[in-house]
Amino acid sequence: MKSALLVCTGILAVTAFFVLNQPALSADKSTKPSVELGKKLFNDPSLGTNGKSCATCHASDDNIAKLANKKVWFGGGAKTLEQAINFCINGPLAGKPLPEDSVEAKSIAMYMKSLIN
């Protein structure tokens, strides 16, 4: 009985490790970029490792729209909105950058651009 409990506990621990170390929101290859997915990702702390999301620093729609409307970011260090998004994911969120052509990066950019008046 005791050994069966230990085995079950071990299986649960391994399963939890793999489940918890996966991004909460990711798109499969058939998913198309969308404003809805972008908004979810913008507010999702699983893009990083420190519990913060894009919305932690960029809370207002007006602020997000101003950022999306720029032509260059970080003194020219980022020339596309997707590069600017990755700068924040890699830096302040302490996460792994998204491929610039990924559904996720394009969706976040699409969401941000949707707020431009």
N, C-alpha and C positions, 0 to 999 in steps of 0.2 A: 504494500500500500504506500509506504513512504517513498520507495523508489519510483513508483508510478507518478506520484505527486511531483517529485523532482524532475522527471522527464517532461511532464506537462508544463511545469514552470519554465523549464529551459526552452521548450518550443515557443511558449508565449513571449519570452524575452527576445528570442531571435526574430520572431515575426514582428514584434513591436519595433525592433531596431530597423528592420528594412522598411516598414511602413512609415515610421516617423522621419526617416532620412530621405523621403521622396517629396518633391514639391507638391503642395496641396492642389494646385491648379496647373495642369499642363494639357496641352492640346495634342491630340493624335494627328497623324499626317493627313487625315481626311477633313480636319477642321479648317475652316476658312477664318481669316482675321475678322474680328468684329468689335464694335464699340462695346458691346456687353461684356465680352471676354476681357477686353482692355480695362474696363472699369473694375472688374473683379480682381484682375492681377494688380492694378494700381493700388488697391486696398488690401492686398494679400501679403502678410508678413513672411510667407514662406519663400519669397524671392530672395530673402537674405537669411542671415543666421542670428541676428540680434533682436528679433521681435518687432522690428520696425517695418513699415511699408512706405511706398512712395508718398502716400497721403499723410504720413507723419510730418513731413516737412512741407508738402505742397497740398495744403488742406482746402484752399478756396478755388472755385472754378475759374475765377478771374486770374489768379496766379498761375494756374495750370495753362490757361489759354495764352497768357503772355509768353510762357516758356515754349509752348508749341509753335508760336508764331515767329520765333527767332530764326535767323538764318545760320548762325554759328553759336556755339556754346563754349564756355570755359576758355575764352580768349582764342578761339580757333582750334582748341584741342579736340573738339567734336564738331564735325561738319554736317551730321545728320541727326535728326531727333532720336533715332535708334541708338546712335553712338552716345548721345547725352544720357539717354535712359540707362545704358550699360555703365556709364561713368558712375551714376548714382547707385546702381545695383552693386557694382564692384567696390565702391568706396563706402558711402554712408550706410548702406544696408549690409555690407560685408557678405555679399553673395557672389555667385558665379555669373559672369556676363552671359546674356542670351545671344545666340547667333542672330546677327542683324536681320537676316532674311527669314527668321522663324515666325511662326504664327503668333507666338507670345509677344515678341518685340513689335511686330507690325500692329497687333491689337492694342497694345499700350499707346503707341503713337497715334493710332486711329482714334482712340478714346480722347486723348489730349487734344487732338485737332478738332474733334467734334464740339469742343467748348469754345472755339473761336467764334466770336460774333460776326 
